[in-house]
Amino acid sequence: MVDNEYRGWHIPEGCMPLEAMTRDERYYPEPEEFRPQRYLTQDGQKNANVLLPSSFIFGYGRRGRICPGQAFAEATIWLAVANIVALFDICKAVDEIIPPGAFIPGLTKWVLNQVS
């Protein structure tokens, strides 16, 4: 692989710009806005005219070689999140959070980063 340029954008060697795949305004009107309803019809059914990112985000041809544990993993995550929402009172912090959170750009290797 080598560095590349596309429409004035520099693409470094080994880079896979997946985020741009869901920014095409032909398929996703107002792509920068958080609008989960874009995936549903007026009656709340799945909109067949909108591409779901999960159908292509892991690469083309993925459906033919899908991981057999994916459905189990997705169901497990859904159950975990549903239990957290049902059992815990999630609200904004009352006091100041020490140390304050900070955005660190780049890839995440560890879940917890200590901010100095």
A tleap script that builds the chain and sets N, CA, C and O, in Angstrom:
source leaprc.protein.ff14SB
mol = sequence {
  NMET VAL ASP ASN GLU TYR ARG GLY TRP HIE
  ILE PRO GLU GLY CYS MET PRO LEU GLU ALA
  MET THR ARG ASP GLU ARG TYR TYR PRO GLU
  PRO GLU GLU PHE ARG PRO GLN ARG TYR LEU
  THR GLN ASP GLY GLN LYS ASN ALA ASN VAL
  LEU LEU PRO SER SER PHE ILE PHE GLY TYR
  GLY ARG ARG GLY ARG ILE CYS PRO GLY GLN
  ALA PHE ALA GLU ALA THR ILE TRP LEU ALA
  VAL ALA ASN ILE VAL ALA LEU PHE ASP ILE
  CYS LYS ALA VAL ASP GLU ILE ILE PRO PRO
  GLY ALA PHE ILE PRO GLY LEU THR LYS TRP
  VAL LEU ASN GLN VAL CSER
}
set mol.1.N position { 0.839 -1.178 0.000 }
set mol.1.CA position { 0.000 0.000 0.000 }
set mol.1.C position { 0.885 1.242 0.000 }
set mol.1.O position { 2.019 1.221 0.479 }
set mol.2.N position { 0.342 2.317 -0.546 }
set mol.2.CA position { 1.061 3.587 -0.594 }
set mol.2.C position { 0.103 4.713 -0.229 }
set mol.2.O position { -1.115 4.538 -0.257 }
set mol.3.N position { 0.668 5.876 0.116 }
set mol.3.CA position { -0.160 7.055 0.349 }
set mol.3.C position { -0.941 7.370 -0.921 }
set mol.3.O position { -0.486 7.076 -2.026 }
set mol.4.N position { -2.119 7.967 -0.759 }
set mol.4.CA position { -2.971 8.257 -1.898 }
set mol.4.C position { -3.621 9.625 -1.706 }
set mol.4.O position { -3.616 10.176 -0.604 }
set mol.5.N position { -4.174 10.161 -2.776 }
set mol.5.CA position { -4.918 11.407 -2.697 }
set mol.5.C position { -6.209 11.237 -3.484 }
set mol.5.O position { -6.203 10.735 -4.608 }
set mol.6.N position { -7.327 11.663 -2.876 }
set mol.6.CA position { -8.627 11.555 -3.520 }
set mol.6.C position { -9.366 12.869 -3.331 }
set mol.6.O position { -9.657 13.271 -2.205 }
set mol.7.N position { -9.669 13.540 -4.444 }
set mol.7.CA position { -10.384 14.821 -4.427 }
set mol.7.C position { -9.759 15.815 -3.448 }
set mol.7.O position { -10.466 16.521 -2.728 }
set mol.8.N position { -8.450 15.861 -3.431 }
set mol.8.CA position { -7.750 16.807 -2.574 }
set mol.8.C position { -7.509 16.328 -1.153 }
set mol.8.O position { -6.865 17.020 -0.365 }
set mol.9.N position { -8.022 15.149 -0.819 }
set mol.9.CA position { -7.836 14.603 0.524 }
set mol.9.C position { -6.658 13.643 0.518 }
set mol.9.O position { -6.574 12.758 -0.333 }
set mol.10.N position { -5.743 13.820 1.475 }
set mol.10.CA position { -4.596 12.923 1.615 }
set mol.10.C position { -5.028 11.704 2.419 }
set mol.10.O position { -5.554 11.841 3.524 }
set mol.11.N position { -4.809 10.519 1.874 }
set mol.11.CA position { -5.144 9.271 2.559 }
set mol.11.C position { -3.838 8.543 2.834 }
set mol.11.O position { -3.205 8.049 1.901 }
set mol.12.N position { -3.411 8.465 4.113 }
set mol.12.CA position { -2.146 7.814 4.441 }
set mol.12.C position { -2.179 6.314 4.149 }
set mol.12.O position { -3.243 5.698 4.102 }
set mol.13.N position { -1.011 5.751 3.958 }
set mol.13.CA position { -0.866 4.319 3.712 }
set mol.13.C position { -1.513 3.536 4.855 }
set mol.13.O position { -1.302 3.852 6.026 }
set mol.14.N position { -2.291 2.526 4.517 }
set mol.14.CA position { -2.921 1.671 5.513 }
set mol.14.C position { -4.196 2.235 6.123 }
set mol.14.O position { -4.823 1.570 6.949 }
set mol.15.N position { -4.592 3.432 5.742 }
set mol.15.CA position { -5.781 4.066 6.298 }
set mol.15.C position { -7.033 3.536 5.601 }
set mol.15.O position { -7.039 3.330 4.387 }
set mol.16.N position { -8.085 3.321 6.377 }
set mol.16.CA position { -9.360 2.908 5.814 }
set mol.16.C position { -10.421 3.892 6.317 }
set mol.16.O position { -10.913 3.726 7.433 }
set mol.17.N position { -10.788 4.904 5.534 }
set mol.17.CA position { -11.703 5.959 6.000 }
set mol.17.C position { -13.154 5.500 6.069 }
set mol.17.O position { -13.966 5.886 5.228 }
set mol.18.N position { -13.488 4.682 7.059 }
set mol.18.CA position { -14.838 4.137 7.179 }
set mol.18.C position { -15.871 5.207 7.518 }
set mol.18.O position { -17.018 5.125 7.078 }
set mol.19.N position { -15.472 6.204 8.295 }
set mol.19.CA position { -16.428 7.222 8.707 }
set mol.19.C position { -17.054 7.925 7.511 }
set mol.19.O position { -18.236 8.267 7.544 }
set mol.20.N position { -16.282 8.143 6.466 }
set mol.20.CA position { -16.784 8.853 5.291 }
set mol.20.C position { -17.889 8.077 4.583 }
set mol.20.O position { -18.674 8.666 3.841 }
set mol.21.N position { -17.963 6.775 4.799 }
set mol.21.CA position { -18.966 5.965 4.109 }
set mol.21.C position { -20.381 6.323 4.539 }
set mol.21.O position { -21.326 6.091 3.784 }
set mol.22.N position { -20.549 6.879 5.726 }
set mol.22.CA position { -21.888 7.251 6.189 }
set mol.22.C position { -22.115 8.755 6.138 }
set mol.22.O position { -23.030 9.258 6.789 }
set mol.23.N position { -21.309 9.476 5.383 }
set mol.23.CA position { -21.441 10.925 5.265 }
set mol.23.C position { -21.949 11.357 3.889 }
set mol.23.O position { -21.996 12.554 3.606 }
set mol.24.N position { -22.324 10.423 3.040 }
set mol.24.CA position { -22.793 10.739 1.694 }
set mol.24.C position { -24.230 11.252 1.772 }
set mol.24.O position { -25.143 10.500 2.111 }
set mol.25.N position { -24.426 12.528 1.458 }
set mol.25.CA position { -25.744 13.149 1.594 }
set mol.25.C position { -26.790 12.579 0.641 }
set mol.25.O position { -27.984 12.802 0.836 }
set mol.26.N position { -26.360 11.847 -0.387 }
set mol.26.CA position { -27.346 11.195 -1.265 }
set mol.26.C position { -28.094 10.106 -0.506 }
set mol.26.O position { -29.266 9.849 -0.783 }
set mol.27.N position { -27.431 9.470 0.442 }
set mol.27.CA position { -28.041 8.375 1.188 }
set mol.27.C position { -28.413 8.766 2.613 }
set mol.27.O position { -29.342 8.199 3.189 }
set mol.28.N position { -27.698 9.727 3.181 }
set mol.28.CA position { -27.922 10.140 4.562 }
set mol.28.C position { -28.107 11.657 4.614 }
set mol.28.O position { -27.131 12.382 4.810 }
set mol.29.N position { -29.338 12.156 4.441 }
set mol.29.CA position { -29.557 13.607 4.520 }
set mol.29.C position { -29.106 14.136 5.886 }
set mol.29.O position { -29.332 13.500 6.915 }
set mol.30.N position { -28.475 15.289 5.878 }
set mol.30.CA position { -27.947 15.908 7.095 }
set mol.30.C position { -27.099 14.906 7.884 }
set mol.30.O position { -27.444 14.572 9.017 }
set mol.31.N position { -26.002 14.424 7.305 }
set mol.31.CA position { -25.229 13.352 7.934 }
set mol.31.C position { -24.572 13.729 9.257 }
set mol.31.O position { -24.266 12.847 10.059 }
set mol.32.N position { -24.350 15.014 9.503 }
set mol.32.CA position { -23.697 15.433 10.743 }
set mol.32.C position { -24.677 15.531 11.910 }
set mol.32.O position { -24.258 15.679 13.058 }
set mol.33.N position { -25.974 15.451 11.629 }
set mol.33.CA position { -26.992 15.543 12.672 }
set mol.33.C position { -27.307 14.152 13.220 }
set mol.33.O position { -27.342 13.174 12.473 }
set mol.34.N position { -27.535 14.073 14.538 }
set mol.34.CA position { -27.958 12.820 15.161 }
set mol.34.C position { -29.453 12.679 14.934 }
set mol.34.O position { -30.254 13.334 15.600 }
set mol.35.N position { -29.826 11.821 13.990 }
set mol.35.CA position { -31.224 11.619 13.637 }
set mol.35.C position { -31.496 10.129 13.478 }
set mol.35.O position { -31.543 9.644 12.347 }
set mol.36.N position { -31.678 9.385 14.564 }
set mol.36.CA position { -31.927 7.945 14.438 }
set mol.36.C position { -33.200 7.616 13.676 }
set mol.36.O position { -33.331 6.512 13.148 }
set mol.37.N position { -34.144 8.554 13.607 }
set mol.37.CA position { -35.397 8.304 12.894 }
set mol.37.C position { -35.178 8.159 11.398 }
set mol.37.O position { -36.083 7.700 10.701 }
set mol.38.N position { -34.018 8.531 10.878 }
set mol.38.CA position { -33.748 8.390 9.444 }
set mol.38.C position { -33.793 6.925 9.006 }
set mol.38.O position { -33.982 6.641 7.823 }
set mol.39.N position { -33.625 6.006 9.935 }
set mol.39.CA position { -33.629 4.584 9.610 }
set mol.39.C position { -35.024 3.972 9.703 }
set mol.39.O position { -35.188 2.773 9.475 }
set mol.40.N position { -36.036 4.789 10.037 }
set mol.40.CA position { -37.399 4.287 10.208 }
set mol.40.C position { -38.367 4.993 9.265 }
set mol.40.O position { -38.130 6.125 8.845 }
set mol.41.N position { -39.461 4.304 8.939 }
set mol.41.CA position { -40.541 4.921 8.170 }
set mol.41.C position { -41.451 5.671 9.137 }
set mol.41.O position { -41.216 5.656 10.345 }
set mol.42.N position { -42.491 6.331 8.615 }
set mol.42.CA position { -43.411 7.092 9.462 }
set mol.42.C position { -44.122 6.205 10.484 }
set mol.42.O position { -44.448 6.661 11.581 }
set mol.43.N position { -44.367 4.929 10.126 }
set mol.43.CA position { -45.060 4.031 11.051 }
set mol.43.C position { -44.102 3.244 11.944 }
set mol.43.O position { -44.524 2.296 12.606 }
set mol.44.N position { -42.815 3.619 11.977 }
set mol.44.CA position { -41.857 3.000 12.885 }
set mol.44.C position { -41.198 1.729 12.387 }
set mol.44.O position { -40.501 1.060 13.149 }
set mol.45.N position { -41.401 1.383 11.129 }
set mol.45.CA position { -40.774 0.188 10.562 }
set mol.45.C position { -39.409 0.541 9.972 }
set mol.45.O position { -39.122 1.708 9.704 }
set mol.46.N position { -38.571 -0.478 9.775 }
set mol.46.CA position { -37.248 -0.244 9.193 }
set mol.46.C position { -37.390 0.281 7.771 }
set mol.46.O position { -38.115 -0.293 6.959 }
set mol.47.N position { -36.693 1.378 7.473 }
set mol.47.CA position { -36.753 2.004 6.157 }
set mol.47.C position { -35.832 1.251 5.202 }
set mol.47.O position { -34.612 1.278 5.362 }
set mol.48.N position { -36.410 0.586 4.217 }
set mol.48.CA position { -35.630 -0.215 3.269 }
set mol.48.C position { -34.830 0.651 2.307 }
set mol.48.O position { -33.919 0.151 1.648 }
set mol.49.N position { -35.150 1.944 2.211 }
set mol.49.CA position { -34.448 2.839 1.289 }
set mol.49.C position { -33.167 3.429 1.872 }
set mol.49.O position { -32.423 4.107 1.163 }
set mol.50.N position { -32.902 3.183 3.145 }
set mol.50.CA position { -31.710 3.725 3.796 }
set mol.50.C position { -30.759 2.577 4.118 }
set mol.50.O position { -31.154 1.574 4.712 }
set mol.51.N position { -29.511 2.739 3.718 }
set mol.51.CA position { -28.506 1.718 4.009 }
set mol.51.C position { -28.140 1.754 5.482 }
set mol.51.O position { -27.785 2.808 6.008 }
set mol.52.N position { -28.224 0.619 6.149 }
set mol.52.CA position { -27.777 0.544 7.529 }
set mol.52.C position { -26.258 0.409 7.534 }
set mol.52.O position { -25.721 -0.434 6.817 }
set mol.53.N position { -25.549 1.220 8.327 }
set mol.53.CA position { -24.087 1.124 8.347 }
set mol.53.C position { -23.580 -0.277 8.673 }
set mol.53.O position { -22.508 -0.665 8.207 }
set mol.54.N position { -24.320 -1.032 9.454 }
set mol.54.CA position { -23.864 -2.380 9.806 }
set mol.54.C position { -23.824 -3.314 8.606 }
set mol.54.O position { -23.197 -4.371 8.668 }
set mol.55.N position { -24.494 -2.935 7.505 }
set mol.55.CA position { -24.497 -3.805 6.331 }
set mol.55.C position { -23.229 -3.684 5.498 }
set mol.55.O position { -22.961 -4.550 4.665 }
set mol.56.N position { -22.433 -2.621 5.704 }
set mol.56.CA position { -21.223 -2.468 4.896 }
set mol.56.C position { -19.995 -2.024 5.682 }
set mol.56.O position { -18.894 -2.027 5.131 }
set mol.57.N position { -20.140 -1.653 6.916 }
set mol.57.CA position { -19.034 -1.037 7.642 }
set mol.57.C position { -17.871 -2.000 7.876 }
set mol.57.O position { -16.743 -1.552 8.077 }
set mol.58.N position { -18.114 -3.297 7.855 }
set mol.58.CA position { -17.037 -4.256 8.067 }
set mol.58.C position { -16.467 -4.800 6.770 }
set mol.58.O position { -15.715 -5.774 6.788 }
set mol.59.N position { -16.804 -4.201 5.670 }
set mol.59.CA position { -16.221 -4.603 4.394 }
set mol.59.C position { -17.218 -5.303 3.494 }
set mol.59.O position { -18.184 -5.911 3.955 }
set mol.60.N position { -16.967 -5.203 2.219 }
set mol.60.CA position { -17.841 -5.834 1.239 }
set mol.60.C position { -17.642 -7.340 1.282 }
set mol.60.O position { -16.530 -7.813 1.519 }
set mol.61.N position { -18.699 -8.092 1.057 }
set mol.61.CA position { -18.617 -9.543 1.099 }
set mol.61.C position { -18.728 -10.101 2.500 }
set mol.61.O position { -18.607 -11.311 2.693 }
set mol.62.N position { -18.953 -9.250 3.477 }
set mol.62.CA position { -19.001 -9.675 4.867 }
set mol.62.C position { -20.139 -10.660 5.123 }
set mol.62.O position { -19.983 -11.592 5.912 }
set mol.63.N position { -21.253 -10.470 4.482 }
set mol.63.CA position { -22.421 -11.317 4.752 }
set mol.63.C position { -22.175 -12.792 4.421 }
set mol.63.O position { -22.768 -13.667 5.051 }
set mol.64.N position { -21.323 -13.074 3.454 }
set mol.64.CA position { -21.055 -14.464 3.103 }
set mol.64.C position { -20.151 -15.168 4.100 }
set mol.64.O position { -20.154 -16.396 4.185 }
set mol.65.N position { -19.371 -14.393 4.859 }
set mol.65.CA position { -18.425 -14.984 5.806 }
set mol.65.C position { -18.617 -14.383 7.191 }
set mol.65.O position { -17.648 -14.036 7.866 }
set mol.66.N position { -19.840 -14.266 7.600 }
set mol.66.CA position { -20.141 -13.604 8.864 }
set mol.66.C position { -19.721 -14.478 10.049 }
set mol.66.O position { -19.787 -15.705 9.985 }
set mol.67.N position { -19.300 -13.841 11.102 }
set mol.67.CA position { -18.888 -14.543 12.314 }
set mol.67.C position { -20.104 -15.238 12.923 }
set mol.67.O position { -21.141 -14.598 13.100 }
set mol.68.N position { -20.010 -16.519 13.246 }
set mol.68.CA position { -21.167 -17.225 13.799 }
set mol.68.C position { -21.586 -16.704 15.175 }
set mol.68.O position { -22.723 -16.920 15.594 }
set mol.69.N position { -20.698 -16.032 15.872 }
set mol.69.CA position { -21.039 -15.507 17.190 }
set mol.69.C position { -21.555 -14.084 17.181 }
set mol.69.O position { -21.846 -13.535 18.243 }
set mol.70.N position { -21.680 -13.465 16.003 }
set mol.70.CA position { -22.087 -12.063 15.948 }
set mol.70.C position { -23.489 -11.855 16.512 }
set mol.70.O position { -23.703 -10.926 17.291 }
set mol.71.N position { -24.432 -12.685 16.142 }
set mol.71.CA position { -25.804 -12.523 16.639 }
set mol.71.C position { -25.839 -12.665 18.159 }
set mol.71.O position { -26.541 -11.918 18.842 }
set mol.72.N position { -25.082 -13.622 18.684 }
set mol.72.CA position { -25.008 -13.813 20.136 }
set mol.72.C position { -24.389 -12.587 20.812 }
set mol.72.O position { -24.881 -12.128 21.843 }
set mol.73.N position { -23.309 -12.059 20.227 }
set mol.73.CA position { -22.635 -10.890 20.800 }
set mol.73.C position { -23.557 -9.674 20.785 }
set mol.73.O position { -23.630 -8.946 21.775 }
set mol.74.N position { -24.260 -9.446 19.677 }
set mol.74.CA position { -25.165 -8.301 19.592 }
set mol.74.C position { -26.309 -8.424 20.594 }
set mol.74.O position { -26.695 -7.435 21.217 }
set mol.75.N position { -26.854 -9.634 20.752 }
set mol.75.CA position { -27.932 -9.844 21.718 }
set mol.75.C position { -27.430 -9.641 23.145 }
set mol.75.O position { -28.143 -9.086 23.981 }
set mol.76.N position { -26.213 -10.085 23.424 }
set mol.76.CA position { -25.634 -9.928 24.757 }
set mol.76.C position { -25.414 -8.456 25.091 }
set mol.76.O position { -25.715 -8.018 26.201 }
set mol.77.N position { -24.896 -7.702 24.143 }
set mol.77.CA position { -24.679 -6.265 24.374 }
set mol.77.C position { -26.015 -5.560 24.574 }
set mol.77.O position { -26.142 -4.711 25.456 }
set mol.78.N position { -27.013 -5.908 23.759 }
set mol.78.CA position { -28.329 -5.284 23.900 }
set mol.78.C position { -28.902 -5.569 25.286 }
set mol.78.O position { -29.426 -4.665 25.936 }
set mol.79.N position { -28.806 -6.816 25.743 }
set mol.79.CA position { -29.315 -7.166 27.072 }
set mol.79.C position { -28.560 -6.433 28.176 }
set mol.79.O position { -29.167 -5.987 29.149 }
set mol.80.N position { -27.247 -6.307 28.032 }
set mol.80.CA position { -26.455 -5.600 29.041 }
set mol.80.C position { -26.869 -4.135 29.128 }
set mol.80.O position { -27.069 -3.613 30.225 }
set mol.81.N position { -26.999 -3.472 27.989 }
set mol.81.CA position { -27.398 -2.058 27.985 }
set mol.81.C position { -28.826 -1.908 28.515 }
set mol.81.O position { -29.101 -0.987 29.284 }
set mol.82.N position { -29.731 -2.794 28.116 }
set mol.82.CA position { -31.113 -2.731 28.595 }
set mol.82.C position { -31.169 -2.894 30.110 }
set mol.82.O position { -31.940 -2.204 30.776 }
set mol.83.N position { -30.364 -3.799 30.661 }
set mol.83.CA position { -30.323 -3.984 32.115 }
set mol.83.C position { -29.765 -2.759 32.826 }
set mol.83.O position { -30.283 -2.363 33.870 }
set mol.84.N position { -28.731 -2.162 32.283 }
set mol.84.CA position { -28.156 -0.959 32.899 }
set mol.84.C position { -29.186 0.163 32.925 }
set mol.84.O position { -29.355 0.830 33.946 }
set mol.85.N position { -29.875 0.373 31.805 }
set mol.85.CA position { -30.882 1.439 31.732 }
set mol.85.C position { -32.045 1.153 32.680 }
set mol.85.O position { -32.584 2.077 33.290 }
set mol.86.N position { -32.437 -0.115 32.811 }
set mol.86.CA position { -33.572 -0.470 33.655 }
set mol.86.C position { -33.238 -0.425 35.147 }
set mol.86.O position { -34.095 -0.075 35.959 }
set mol.87.N position { -32.015 -0.772 35.513 }
set mol.87.CA position { -31.682 -0.947 36.924 }
set mol.87.C position { -30.973 0.234 37.575 }
set mol.87.O position { -30.954 0.337 38.802 }
set mol.88.N position { -30.395 1.121 36.782 }
set mol.88.CA position { -29.629 2.219 37.358 }
set mol.88.C position { -30.274 3.558 37.029 }
set mol.88.O position { -30.877 3.735 35.970 }
set mol.89.N position { -30.133 4.495 37.960 }
set mol.89.CA position { -30.616 5.859 37.753 }
set mol.89.C position { -29.466 6.654 37.148 }
set mol.89.O position { -28.578 7.111 37.868 }
set mol.90.N position { -29.479 6.818 35.847 }
set mol.90.CA position { -28.397 7.496 35.145 }
set mol.90.C position { -28.754 8.972 35.035 }
set mol.90.O position { -29.756 9.339 34.421 }
set mol.91.N position { -27.920 9.814 35.642 }
set mol.91.CA position { -28.175 11.248 35.609 }
set mol.91.C position { -26.851 12.006 35.602 }
set mol.91.O position { -25.783 11.417 35.765 }
set mol.92.N position { -26.936 13.297 35.415 }
set mol.92.CA position { -25.756 14.154 35.379 }
set mol.92.C position { -25.116 14.207 36.765 }
set mol.92.O position { -25.816 14.174 37.777 }
set mol.93.N position { -23.793 14.288 36.809 }
set mol.93.CA position { -23.074 14.362 38.076 }
set mol.93.C position { -23.465 15.628 38.832 }
set mol.93.O position { -23.647 16.688 38.232 }
set mol.94.N position { -23.593 15.509 40.155 }
set mol.94.CA position { -23.977 16.644 40.983 }
set mol.94.C position { -22.764 17.521 41.281 }
set mol.94.O position { -22.829 18.743 41.156 }
set mol.95.N position { -21.668 16.897 41.671 }
set mol.95.CA position { -20.451 17.633 42.017 }
set mol.95.C position { -19.482 17.648 40.849 }
set mol.95.O position { -19.711 17.004 39.825 }
set mol.96.N position { -18.388 18.400 41.017 }
set mol.96.CA position { -17.354 18.469 39.999 }
set mol.96.C position { -16.651 17.119 39.892 }
set mol.96.O position { -16.399 16.463 40.903 }
set mol.97.N position { -16.343 16.716 38.693 }
set mol.97.CA position { -15.635 15.452 38.472 }
set mol.97.C position { -14.143 15.737 38.474 }
set mol.97.O position { -13.657 16.572 37.711 }
set mol.98.N position { -13.406 15.020 39.356 }
set mol.98.CA position { -11.961 15.222 39.458 }
set mol.98.C position { -11.275 13.902 39.166 }
set mol.98.O position { -11.619 12.915 39.816 }
set mol.99.N position { -10.350 13.808 38.256 }
set mol.99.CA position { -9.915 14.850 37.338 }
set mol.99.C position { -10.951 15.025 36.229 }
set mol.99.O position { -11.690 14.095 35.907 }
set mol.100.N position { -10.998 16.224 35.651 }
set mol.100.CA position { -11.968 16.449 34.572 }
set mol.100.C position { -11.636 15.601 33.350 }
set mol.100.O position { -10.469 15.324 33.074 }
set mol.101.N position { -12.652 15.199 32.635 }
set mol.101.CA position { -12.443 14.411 31.427 }
set mol.101.C position { -11.786 15.249 30.351 }
set mol.101.O position { -11.989 16.461 30.284 }
set mol.102.N position { -11.007 14.606 29.516 }
set mol.102.CA position { -10.331 15.315 28.434 }
set mol.102.C position { -10.350 14.450 27.191 }
set mol.102.O position { -10.212 13.230 27.265 }
set mol.103.N position { -10.523 15.091 26.051 }
set mol.103.CA position { -10.496 14.379 24.781 }
set mol.103.C position { -9.053 14.189 24.351 }
set mol.103.O position { -8.287 15.150 24.281 }
set mol.104.N position { -8.689 12.956 24.066 }
set mol.104.CA position { -7.345 12.650 23.584 }
set mol.104.C position { -7.498 12.069 22.190 }
set mol.104.O position { -8.030 10.969 22.042 }
set mol.105.N position { -7.041 12.785 21.154 }
set mol.105.CA position { -7.209 12.284 19.788 }
set mol.105.C position { -6.339 11.066 19.526 }
set mol.105.O position { -5.299 10.882 20.158 }
set mol.106.N position { -6.777 10.241 18.590 }
set mol.106.CA position { -6.000 9.073 18.207 }
set mol.106.C position { -6.744 7.789 18.504 }
set mol.106.O position { -7.899 7.807 18.929 }
set mol.107.N position { -6.077 6.687 18.277 }
set mol.107.CA position { -6.668 5.383 18.531 }
set mol.107.C position { -6.644 5.077 20.020 }
set mol.107.O position { -5.723 5.490 20.725 }
set mol.108.N position { -7.643 4.362 20.500 }
set mol.108.CA position { -7.722 4.017 21.906 }
set mol.108.C position { -7.159 2.624 22.116 }
set mol.108.O position { -7.632 1.656 21.519 }
set mol.109.N position { -6.152 2.526 22.963 }
set mol.109.CA position { -5.572 1.227 23.279 }
set mol.109.C position { -6.096 0.733 24.611 }
set mol.109.O position { -6.372 -0.456 24.769 }
set mol.110.N position { -6.235 1.629 25.568 }
set mol.110.CA position { -6.704 1.275 26.895 }
set mol.110.C position { -8.022 1.985 27.159 }
set mol.110.O position { -8.261 3.083 26.655 }
set mol.111.N position { -8.874 1.351 27.950 }
set mol.111.CA position { -10.169 1.948 28.255 }
set mol.111.C position { -9.993 3.184 29.130 }
set mol.111.O position { -10.648 4.201 28.902 }
set mol.112.N position { -9.115 3.107 30.125 }
set mol.112.CA position { -8.905 4.234 31.024 }
set mol.112.C position { -7.573 4.894 30.724 }
set mol.112.O position { -6.533 4.235 30.742 }
set mol.113.N position { -7.595 6.169 30.452 }
set mol.113.CA position { -6.375 6.952 30.261 }
set mol.113.C position { -6.264 7.927 31.415 }
set mol.113.O position { -7.234 8.603 31.759 }
set mol.114.N position { -5.104 8.003 32.007 }
set mol.114.CA position { -4.910 8.940 33.099 }
set mol.114.C position { -4.519 10.286 32.520 }
set mol.114.O position { -3.542 10.391 31.779 }
set mol.115.N position { -5.281 11.313 32.857 }
set mol.115.CA position { -5.017 12.660 32.364 }
set mol.115.C position { -4.221 13.395 33.425 }
set mol.115.O position { -4.629 13.452 34.585 }
set mol.116.N position { -3.088 13.957 33.034 }
set mol.116.CA position { -2.269 14.679 34.023 }
set mol.116.C position { -2.556 16.152 33.987 }
set mol.116.O position { -1.961 16.915 34.748 }
savepdb mol mol.pdb
quit
